[in-house]
């Protein structure tokens, strides 16, 4: 993550929040995975309510890649920040 979280608090998260809404599934999935990296490496999420919505949306995304990246991010958020993220119900 460049610039580092220490040098520019919240910058990487801001970029991930923007890209988590991208039309391209690969971009969207990678951005959502970034939230997990931030939880692991920086130990902080600056806008937790917004990030939670994005990760939960990723868990229900129609694209398999995005769902997988969201699952990985949710695991890191659960482990490192003690978040409770509920998997969406399957229809």
Secondary structure, DSSP 8 states (H G I E B T S, - for coil): --S-TTTSTTHHHHHHHHHTT-SSHHHHHHHHHHHHHHHHHT---SSHHHHHHHHHHHHT-SSHHHHHHHHHHHHHHHHHH----------
